[in-house]
Amino acid sequence: MKAVVYGLSTEGYEIASKLAKNNVKVAIIDESQGSAIILRPEIAKAYPNVNALIEDEPLLGLEPLDLAVHGANYFFFTPRIRKTGLEVKGDISEKFKNAIKALNKDSSIIYNLPTGIGGNNENIILIEHVTGMKVGSDLNYYYMPVGPEKFENQPIGSFKSKTDNNIIKFLQDPEVKPRFKDLESAEFMHAIRVLSHYSYIASIFEMCKHIKDSAVREQLDQEEFRELYIDDITNGLFDLRAISSSLEGTGPLIYLVNGSIKVMENYIKYLIDQIREILKKKGLKASRTKIAIAWTIDANEMRGDKLDLLTVLELKLKDYISDVERHQGETFGVYHTDKTTITVACSKYDYETITKNDSKYDMILMKANPLCEVVYQR
């Protein structure tokens, strides 16, 4: 059996690595290079994630993209998506179309990006148009969205609820018994889980924006308020936008989806307003202030929403304060300067990394959480 994974993404490498460790002949396609990397078991065991593989640049066997796809029994679609707005759907469609054109008869396509409602029917139409083969008789099709959160017992969507024991054997946790559902049911179940999870988070962020009394803010000691960061709320933006673009008309559902998206997008403005409030209270001049954005982002994950929001945050901050820097995890370091530094911790990991070495730095530290807490100031 042979498999090919389209997309040198974090999620794609995780799938390819599991396959390789189970002695499946697997190639992973780097879409930026247009070639397929043969992932041997020893390589998968030596490199725990795609970042380690890319950084070390080991000598790897290569195979032409079309040849790898043509010979695959299983084709996984895990590309890195970096387009935003109206360009997203076209970008995904173009990559998918180019990837599947060399597929052979009796192959199985496993689509790992989240779709909106009805998105898989659109994919099937595209597959049949590009390949000239019929899904269900010539080709098999499965819907298995990965991330942004690891929802337990996530069903696998399949054309006419067909079960494939190889997918269960090689990719699933042995303690979890996956269920194969029809495609529409799997779409709805994934959408419900995503919406219920992120609408809850959005509610916390939106309610906390309206708490002005400092005494009330101090009494909100629930860990969930203080340990949620902008990093957490952006995890599901891609999925929510996919759901939103698939819905038509108006009504409570579209308001619920778009409202959750709007809360997350508007948080950037709220965060900047809180930073400006610090300047006002301390009598700081923008020209004498420096902003350090501490946000460790996986540059190789499929969804590009975090990178997009980081860019938006940086640009909007520069409208007020020209000296803005990005920082990543263990590389965090604020060099001595005569300016007052305000550091914004955008994830729990970044906050813990900074406070672990807090004695080294002279700064104002803010958590990018629902309360925009100023943890300490010097």
C-alpha positions as CSV (number, residue, x, y, z in Angstrom):
1,M,0.0,0.0,0.0
2,K,1.2,3.5,-0.8
3,A,0.0,6.9,0.4
4,V,0.8,10.5,-0.5
5,V,0.2,13.5,1.7
6,Y,-0.3,16.8,-0.2
7,G,1.1,19.6,1.9
8,L,4.3,19.9,4.0
9,S,2.2,21.2,6.9
10,T,2.4,20.4,10.6
11,E,-0.8,18.4,10.3
12,G,0.3,16.7,7.0
13,Y,3.6,15.6,8.5
14,E,1.8,14.2,11.5
15,I,-0.3,12.0,9.3
16,A,2.6,11.0,7.0
17,S,4.7,10.2,10.1
18,K,2.1,7.9,11.5
19,L,1.8,6.1,8.2
20,A,5.6,5.7,7.8
21,K,5.9,4.3,11.3
22,N,3.3,1.8,10.4
23,N,5.5,0.7,7.4
24,V,3.2,2.3,4.8
25,K,5.2,3.6,1.8
26,V,4.5,7.3,2.0
27,A,5.5,10.5,0.3
28,I,4.7,14.0,1.4
29,I,4.4,16.8,-1.2
30,D,6.0,20.2,-0.5
31,E,3.6,22.3,-2.6
32,S,6.1,25.2,-2.7
33,Q,8.7,23.0,-4.4
34,G,6.3,20.9,-6.5
35,S,8.0,17.6,-5.5
36,A,7.3,14.6,-3.3
37,I,9.6,13.7,-0.4
38,I,9.8,10.0,0.4
39,L,9.4,9.7,4.2
40,R,11.1,6.6,5.4
41,P,10.3,5.1,8.9
42,E,13.7,6.1,10.3
43,I,13.2,9.7,9.2
44,A,9.7,9.8,10.8
45,K,11.2,8.5,14.1
46,A,14.1,10.9,14.1
47,Y,12.1,14.0,13.5
48,P,9.0,14.5,15.8
49,N,7.5,17.3,13.8
50,V,7.8,19.1,10.4
51,N,9.7,22.1,12.0
52,A,12.5,19.8,13.1
53,L,12.7,18.2,9.6
54,I,12.8,21.6,7.8
55,E,15.4,23.0,10.2
56,D,17.8,20.0,9.9
57,E,17.4,19.6,6.1
58,P,18.4,15.9,6.0
59,L,19.1,14.2,2.7
60,L,15.7,12.8,1.5
61,G,14.6,10.8,-1.5
62,L,12.5,12.8,-4.0
63,E,9.9,11.7,-6.4
64,P,8.1,13.7,-9.2
65,L,4.7,15.0,-7.9
66,D,2.5,13.4,-10.6
67,L,4.3,10.0,-10.2
68,A,3.8,10.0,-6.5
69,V,0.1,10.9,-6.8
70,H,-0.6,8.4,-9.6
71,G,0.8,5.5,-7.6
72,A,-1.0,6.3,-4.3
73,N,-3.7,4.2,-2.9
74,Y,-4.5,6.9,-0.4
75,F,-4.3,10.6,-1.0
76,F,-4.4,13.1,2.0
77,F,-5.0,16.8,1.4
78,T,-3.3,18.9,4.1
79,P,-2.0,22.1,2.4
80,R,-0.8,25.3,4.1
81,I,-3.4,28.0,3.4
82,R,-2.2,31.5,3.5
83,K,-4.7,33.4,1.5
84,T,-7.4,35.4,3.4
85,G,-10.9,36.7,2.7
86,L,-12.5,36.0,-0.6
87,E,-9.3,34.5,-2.0
88,V,-9.3,31.5,0.3
89,K,-11.8,29.3,-1.5
90,G,-10.2,29.9,-4.9
91,D,-6.8,29.1,-3.5
92,I,-7.9,25.8,-1.9
93,S,-9.8,24.8,-5.1
94,E,-6.8,25.5,-7.3
95,K,-4.4,23.5,-5.1
96,F,-6.9,20.6,-4.8
97,K,-7.5,20.6,-8.6
98,N,-3.7,20.5,-9.3
99,A,-3.1,17.8,-6.7
100,I,-5.7,15.3,-7.8
101,K,-5.4,15.4,-11.6
102,A,-2.9,12.5,-11.6
103,L,-4.9,10.2,-9.4
104,N,-5.3,6.6,-10.4
105,K,-8.5,4.5,-10.4
106,D,-9.5,2.9,-7.0
107,S,-7.6,5.5,-5.0
108,S,-9.1,7.0,-1.8
109,I,-9.1,10.7,-1.2
110,I,-9.1,11.9,2.4
111,Y,-9.9,15.6,2.6
112,N,-8.4,17.0,5.8
113,L,-9.3,20.7,5.6
114,P,-12.6,21.8,7.3
115,T,-15.4,22.6,4.8
116,G,-18.6,24.5,5.3
117,I,-22.0,22.9,4.9
118,G,-22.1,21.3,1.4
119,G,-18.4,21.7,0.8
120,N,-17.8,18.0,0.2
121,N,-20.4,17.8,-2.5
122,E,-18.5,20.7,-4.3
123,N,-15.3,18.7,-3.9
124,I,-16.8,15.6,-5.4
125,I,-18.1,17.6,-8.4
126,L,-14.6,19.0,-8.9
127,I,-12.9,15.6,-8.5
128,E,-15.2,14.0,-11.2
129,H,-14.6,17.0,-13.5
130,V,-10.8,16.9,-13.2
131,T,-10.2,13.2,-13.2
132,G,-13.1,12.0,-15.4
133,M,-13.8,9.3,-12.8
134,K,-16.8,8.6,-10.7
135,V,-16.7,9.0,-6.9
136,G,-18.2,5.8,-5.3
137,S,-17.3,3.5,-8.2
138,D,-13.9,4.6,-9.5
139,L,-12.7,6.6,-6.5
140,N,-13.4,6.7,-2.8
141,Y,-13.8,10.0,-0.9
142,Y,-13.6,10.7,2.9
143,Y,-13.9,13.8,5.0
144,M,-11.6,13.9,8.0
145,P,-10.9,17.5,9.2
146,V,-7.9,17.8,11.5
147,G,-7.8,20.5,14.2
148,P,-8.0,23.2,15.3
149,E,-8.9,21.4,18.5
150,K,-8.7,17.7,19.1
151,F,-12.3,16.8,19.4
152,E,-12.6,13.3,20.7
153,N,-14.3,10.7,18.6
154,Q,-14.7,13.0,15.6
155,P,-16.7,11.1,12.9
156,I,-15.2,10.5,9.5
157,G,-17.4,11.5,6.6
158,S,-17.6,9.1,3.8
159,F,-19.4,8.8,0.4
160,K,-22.5,6.7,1.2
161,S,-21.0,5.9,4.7
162,K,-18.5,3.5,3.3
163,T,-16.1,2.2,6.0
164,D,-12.3,1.8,5.4
165,N,-10.5,-0.3,8.0
166,N,-7.0,0.9,6.8
167,I,-7.8,4.5,7.8
168,I,-8.8,3.2,11.2
169,K,-5.7,1.0,11.5
170,F,-3.1,3.5,10.6
171,L,-4.4,6.9,11.8
172,Q,-6.7,6.6,14.8
173,D,-5.9,6.3,18.5
174,P,-6.4,2.6,19.4
175,E,-8.6,3.7,22.3
176,V,-10.9,5.7,20.1
177,K,-13.3,3.9,17.8
178,P,-14.0,6.2,14.9
179,R,-17.4,6.3,13.3
180,F,-18.0,6.6,9.6
181,K,-21.0,8.8,8.8
182,D,-22.4,10.2,5.6
183,L,-20.7,13.4,4.4
184,E,-23.5,15.7,5.3
185,S,-23.7,14.4,8.9
186,A,-19.9,14.7,9.4
187,E,-20.1,18.3,8.1
188,F,-22.9,19.2,10.5
189,M,-21.2,17.5,13.5
190,H,-17.9,19.2,12.9
191,A,-19.6,22.6,12.5
192,I,-21.6,22.2,15.7
193,R,-18.5,21.3,17.7
194,V,-16.5,24.2,16.3
195,L,-19.4,26.7,16.8
196,S,-20.3,25.6,20.3
197,H,-16.6,25.7,21.4
198,Y,-15.7,29.1,19.9
199,S,-19.0,30.9,20.5
200,Y,-18.5,30.1,24.2
201,I,-14.9,31.6,24.1
202,A,-16.2,34.6,22.1
203,S,-18.9,35.2,24.8
204,I,-16.2,35.4,27.5
205,F,-14.1,37.9,25.5
206,E,-17.1,40.1,24.7
207,M,-18.5,40.2,28.2
208,C,-15.2,41.0,29.7
209,K,-14.8,44.1,27.5
210,H,-17.8,45.6,29.2
211,I,-16.4,45.2,32.8
212,K,-15.1,48.7,33.7
213,D,-15.1,48.4,37.5
214,S,-11.6,47.3,38.7
215,A,-13.1,45.7,41.8
216,V,-15.3,43.5,39.7
217,R,-12.4,42.6,37.4
218,E,-10.3,41.6,40.4
219,Q,-13.1,39.3,41.6
220,L,-13.3,37.4,38.3
221,D,-10.8,34.8,39.4
222,Q,-12.0,32.0,37.2
223,E,-9.0,30.5,35.5
224,E,-10.8,30.3,32.2
225,F,-10.9,34.1,32.0
226,R,-7.2,34.6,32.7
227,E,-5.8,31.6,30.8
228,L,-7.5,32.3,27.5
229,Y,-5.4,34.3,25.1
230,I,-5.7,35.7,21.6
231,D,-3.9,32.6,20.5
232,D,-6.8,30.5,21.6
233,I,-9.6,32.5,20.0
234,T,-7.8,32.5,16.6
235,N,-7.5,28.7,16.4
236,G,-11.0,28.3,15.0
237,L,-11.4,31.4,12.8
238,F,-10.7,29.4,9.6
239,D,-13.4,26.9,10.4
240,L,-15.9,29.5,11.4
241,R,-15.3,31.5,8.2
242,A,-15.8,28.3,6.2
243,I,-19.1,27.7,7.9
244,S,-20.1,31.3,7.4
245,S,-19.3,31.3,3.6
246,S,-21.4,28.2,3.1
247,L,-24.6,29.6,4.7
248,E,-27.1,31.6,2.8
249,G,-29.7,34.3,3.7
250,T,-30.2,35.6,7.3
251,G,-31.3,34.1,10.5
252,P,-30.1,33.1,14.0
253,L,-27.5,30.6,12.8
254,I,-25.7,33.1,10.5
255,Y,-25.8,35.7,13.2
256,L,-24.3,33.3,15.7
257,V,-21.5,32.3,13.4
258,N,-20.7,35.8,12.2
259,G,-21.1,37.3,15.7
260,S,-18.4,34.9,17.0
261,I,-16.1,35.8,14.1
262,K,-16.7,39.6,14.7
263,V,-15.9,39.3,18.4
264,M,-12.6,37.7,17.7
265,E,-11.7,40.2,14.9
266,N,-12.7,43.2,17.1
267,Y,-10.5,42.0,20.0
268,I,-7.5,43.5,18.1
269,K,-9.0,47.0,18.4
270,Y,-9.9,46.4,22.1
271,L,-6.3,45.2,22.9
272,I,-4.8,48.3,21.2
273,D,-7.2,50.5,23.1
274,Q,-6.0,49.0,26.4
275,I,-2.4,49.6,25.4
276,R,-3.2,53.2,24.6
277,E,-4.9,53.4,28.0
278,I,-1.6,52.4,29.6
279,L,0.2,55.1,27.8
280,K,-2.4,57.6,29.0
281,K,-2.3,56.5,32.6
282,K,1.5,56.5,32.8
283,G,1.9,59.7,30.8
284,L,4.1,57.9,28.2
285,K,4.8,59.3,24.8
286,A,4.3,57.0,21.8
287,S,7.7,58.1,20.5
288,R,9.3,56.9,23.8
289,T,7.5,53.6,23.9
290,K,8.3,50.2,22.4
291,I,5.9,47.3,21.9
292,A,7.1,43.7,21.9
293,I,4.5,41.3,20.6
294,A,5.3,37.8,22.1
295,W,3.4,35.3,20.0
296,T,4.9,31.9,19.1
297,I,3.1,30.7,16.0
298,D,3.7,27.5,14.1
299,A,4.5,28.8,10.6
300,N,3.8,25.4,9.1
301,E,0.2,24.7,10.3
302,M,-2.5,24.4,7.7
303,R,-4.5,27.4,8.9
304,G,-2.9,30.8,8.4
305,D,-5.3,32.8,10.6
306,K,-2.8,33.4,13.4
307,L,-0.2,34.7,11.1
308,D,-2.8,37.0,9.5
309,L,-4.0,38.4,12.8
310,L,-0.4,38.9,14.0
311,T,0.3,41.0,10.9
312,V,-2.9,43.0,11.4
313,L,-2.0,43.6,15.1
314,E,1.5,44.7,14.2
315,L,0.3,47.1,11.5
316,K,-2.4,48.7,13.6
317,L,-0.1,49.2,16.5
318,K,2.3,50.9,14.2
319,D,-0.4,53.5,13.5
320,Y,0.2,54.7,17.1
321,I,3.7,53.5,18.1
322,S,6.3,53.1,15.4
323,D,8.6,50.8,17.3
324,V,6.9,47.4,17.2
325,E,8.8,44.0,17.3
326,R,7.7,40.4,17.0
327,H,9.1,37.8,19.4
328,Q,8.9,34.0,19.4
329,G,9.1,31.7,22.4
330,E,12.5,30.9,23.8
331,T,14.1,33.5,21.6
332,F,12.3,36.3,23.5
333,G,14.6,39.0,24.7
334,V,14.1,42.7,25.2
335,Y,17.3,44.6,24.7
336,H,18.3,47.6,26.8
337,T,16.7,50.7,25.5
338,D,15.9,54.1,26.8
339,K,12.3,53.6,25.7
340,T,9.5,52.1,27.9
341,T,8.8,48.6,26.7
342,I,5.3,47.2,26.8
343,T,5.3,43.4,26.1
344,V,2.1,41.7,25.0
345,A,2.0,38.0,25.8
346,C,-0.4,36.4,23.2
347,S,-0.4,32.9,24.5
348,K,0.0,31.0,27.7
349,Y,3.3,29.5,26.4
350,D,4.7,33.0,25.7
351,Y,3.6,34.3,29.0
352,E,5.2,31.5,30.9
353,T,8.4,31.8,28.8
354,I,8.6,35.6,29.7
355,T,7.8,35.3,33.4
356,K,10.3,32.4,33.8
357,N,13.0,35.0,33.0
358,D,11.3,38.1,34.2
359,S,14.1,39.3,36.4
360,K,16.2,40.0,33.3
361,Y,13.7,42.4,31.8
362,D,12.5,45.9,32.6
363,M,9.1,46.3,31.0
364,I,5.3,46.5,31.4
365,L,3.8,43.0,30.8
366,M,0.3,42.6,29.5
367,K,-1.6,39.4,28.9
368,A,-3.6,39.4,25.7
369,N,-6.5,37.7,27.5
370,P,-10.2,38.8,28.0
371,L,-9.2,41.2,30.8
372,C,-6.1,42.5,29.2
373,E,-4.4,42.1,32.5
374,V,-1.3,44.1,33.3
375,V,0.7,41.6,35.2
376,Y,3.5,43.8,36.4
377,Q,5.0,47.1,35.5
378,R,8.3,48.7,36.2
